[in-house]
Amino acid sequence: MKLLDLTNDYVFKRIFGRKGNEDITRGFLKAVTKVEYIDINLEDTPILERDLIKDKMGILDVKIVAKEKDKEVRENNIDIEMQVIKSEHIAERILWYWAKLYAGSLERGNGYNTTKKAVCILIADFKLEKLEEIEKYHTKWNIREEEYRSIILTDRLELHIIELEKLEKVNKKTKDEEELLNWCKFIKFPEKVEESIIMKNEEIKKAKEQLDKISQDENERRLAELREKAVRDEMAIRDSGIKEGYKKGLEDGEKKGEEKGFIEGKKNGALEEKISIAKNMLKANIDKKNISEITGLNIDEIENM
């Protein structure tokens, strides 16, 4: 049976956000952030069918609380979002998620020094327009000074954006980057990923086993298909709205053009009528001042006739 699509956010959460799969999540996080986490705590929120039809509150995101290994640091709040619907406001969306994640870590009565580090990871199954000039598929973002770019204002903000559509353009990779690239290949092409990659990485192997398992489950397939249909419907509605907006824009433009042409035509017709009257009045030797008062034409215009 064909494997379920890991870019389906329900399937992605089922593999990376399910309690019992902490090793899988830890392995992926290490590949993205280059940090080894311990005490992985997954927010295993029950997913209802209505959540699959319309997700407005990030219910299908993978939410994690984890601590860095060998460091006495506060727990980190981590949010992983799988996104397949292209949006021009995707950067603002992930920033809103980060702000919410960071602000939510401050408990009432505590100082700002108690806030937890907030790490947001966006996996986009498309190219972001704002990142067109950047060839690499994985970018890391912090708050930096404009001129002194090596200085980070605070390490409590960390954003990662992974564009799966750029994977095919990856020609050179360092050993440090190979691990994340293998994860991304598995997420994008689980049917085609090389056996050598699976056998070399224990966490990817576990993820593949989990994907094989749920792909054989009729109920899991039904839920994944329900989510996929909801995404298709949302994209169809958006595309329909764009087409309707374009059509209405053309119609409005044509209507305004016709109205403007009509008004201009009336103005030109009225001017020609005034000139004709002025000429007839001149032939009758009527005073130019009187002609000006009657037609609205100025003296210079009348004299030029």
N, C-alpha and C positions, 0 to 999 in steps of 0.2 A: 504494500500500500504506500502511496506517495506520502512523503513527510509533510507535516504541517509547516506553514510559512512562518519563520521566526520573526519576520518584520511585521507580522500581525501582533499588535500590542498585547492582546490577550495571551497568545502563545508565548510571547517573550516573558510576560510576567509569570506565566505558569512554570517556566523553566528557571528564571533568575530571581523571582520574588516569592517562591514557595518555601515555607519552613521545611527544613530537611535538605535543602539544596544550598546551604550556606557555603560549602566548599566551591561550588560552581560560581557563585556570586563573588566570593573572595578572589578567585583566580581572575575573573574578568576585571574587577576593580584594580587589582595589581597591574594588569596589562595597560589599563587606561591611565592611572594616576602615578604609577611607579612607586606606590606605597603598599606595604603589606599590612593588612588590617587583621585585628583579632576581635573576639567578642562580637561577631556579626549578629545583629538582631534585625530580622526581616519583619516588616509590618505586613502580616498575612491577613489582610482584610478580605472577608468573603465577597466574592464577585457575583452579583445577581444578574439575571438576564437583562433587566432594564438598564444596568450599567453598561452592558455591551452595545445596546442600541444607541445610547447617547452618553458620552463621558464628558461632563463639563468641569469636573473638579479634580481631574488627575487621578481618578480611582485606579486606572490601569497603569500608572507609573509604578516603578519599583522603588519603595522607600526603605532606607536602611539607616540604622544607627550603629556605628562601629568605632573602634579605637585603634590608633596606629600601634603597631608592634614595637616593643623596646623603647617606647617614649611615654613619659608621664604627661600626656596631654588630655585635654577634655575629649569627650566623645564627639565624633563628626556626624552631622546629618547629611545624608546623601540621597539624591533623587535621580533616577534614571528614567528618561522618557524615550520611547520609541515612537517616531512620527513618520507617517507616510503621506499625509496630506500637505501639499506645498502651500505655504502661506507667506505673504510678503511681510507679515508681522511676527515671524517665528522668533526673531532675536528678542523682541519685546516680551514675547510669551515666556521664553526661558529665563529672562531677567526677572519677570514677575514671580516665577516659581522660586528663583533664588532668593528674592527679597522676602517672600513669604516663609521660606525655609529658615532663613537667618533670623528674621524678626520673631518667629515662633519659638526660638530656642531661649529667649529671654523670659525667665519666670518673674512673676510679680514680686517686687521688693528686692530683686537682685541687681547688682551693678552691671554695666555694659561689659566688664571684663569676664563675665560668666557666660557670654554667648558662645555657642558652639560653631566650629568651622562648618560652612555650608558648601557642599560640592554638588553641582548640577552637571549631569551628563545627558546631552541630547544626541540621539542616534537618528539621523535623518536619511530616509531612503530617497533622497533627491539632493540636488545642489542648491545651496543658498545663494541667492543673487548677490548679496552683499559680500560674499566670499569668493566671487568668480576669479579674482586675481590671484588667489591663493591656490596653488596646485595640490598641496598635501591634503590628505583626507581627514587628518586629525589635527585640530587646533586647540590650544589651551589658552585661557583668558584670565587675566588678573587685573586689579586696579593699579595702573602704573602712572608715573609722572611723564608728561608729554616729552620733555627734553631728556631727562635722566631715566631712560626706559628700563634700566637694569634695577631700578629701585621700585619695589612693590609696597604700596601703602599699607596693606594688611594681607596676611596670608589666610584670612578667614573667608575670603571669597575665592572660589575656584570654579571656572566654567570649562567644560570640555564639549566640543562639537565634533561629531564624527559624521562625515558625508559618505555614505556607502556607494554612491554613484561615481566617486572618484577612485575607487579601488583599482579599476582596470588600468589607470594611468600610473600606478606605482611601479616604477622601474628599479629604483635603488632603495635598499633598506638596510639599516644597521641591525646588529644582533638585538639591540635594545628594542627596536621597533617591530621585530619579527613576531613577537608574542601577540601584540595587539592586532597585527595584520592577520594572523591566523584566526583569532577570535572573530574578526570582522568578516573574513571569508566564510567561516562557519555560519555566522548569522545571515549573511546574504545568500550563500549558495550551499545550504546544508546537504543537498543531494550530491553536489559535485566536489566537496572538500576532500582533499587527498587523505587516504588512509594513514599515511606517514604523519600527517599533522595531528590526527586524532590519537594515534598511538604515542606520540611524543609528549602530548600535554594531557595529564591525568584529568584536569578539570573539564577540558573540552570533550574528552572521552565520556565523562559522566553526563555532561550536557547532551551529547549525542544519544546516549542510552535513554535519558529521560524523554528526549524528543521522539525516539523510536517507540517508546512505551505509550505516550499520549496519542501518537499518530494512529495507533491501533485501537484506541478507545473511541467507540461510537459517540458517546456523550461529549467527549472533549472535541471531537471533530465537528459536532453540531454547534457547540459554543463558539468555536473558531470561525465557522462559516457564518454564524449569526453576526459576529463582530465584523467580518469581512464585508458582508452585505451592508451593514450600517455605514461602514466607511465609504463603500461605493455609492450608496445613496447620498451621503453628504457631499461627495465630490460631484455627483450629478447635479445636485441642487445648486452648488456653487457655480458650476460651469453654466447651468441654465440661467442663473442670475447675471453672470457676466455677459452672456449672449443677449439677454433681455435688455440689460443696461446699454450695451453697444447699439442695439436696434433702436431703443428709445432715443439715444443720443443722436443717431442719424436722423430719425424722424423729427426730433426737436430742432435740429440744425436746418433741415429742409424747410420746416415751418417758419422758423425765424428768418431764413433767407427769402422766402416768399413774402413774408410781411414787410421785410426791409425793402424788397424790390417794389412792392406795392406803394409803400410810403414815398420812396424815392421817385417813383413814377408820377405819383400825384404832385409832388413838389415840382418836378420838371414840367408837368403839364400846366400847372398853375403859373409858373414863371413865363412859359411861352405865351399863355393867355395875356399876362400883364404886359409883355413886350408888344404884342399885337395891338392891344388897346392904346398903349403909349404912342405907337407909330401913327395910329389913326388920329390921335389927339394932336400930334405934331403937325400932321397934314392940315388939320383944321386950325392951325396957328394958335392953339391954346397955350397959355403960359406954362413954362416948364415946372415952375413951383407948384402950380395947381395939378399938373400931371403927376408929380412926385407924391403929393398928398393923396391922390385918388388911387394910384397903382402900388404905392409903397416902394417904388424904385427910387434910387438916389439921383441927384442932378447929374453926376458924372456918367451914370449908366444911360440916362436919357440923352445927354449930349453926344455920347458915342454912337447913337443910332443914326 
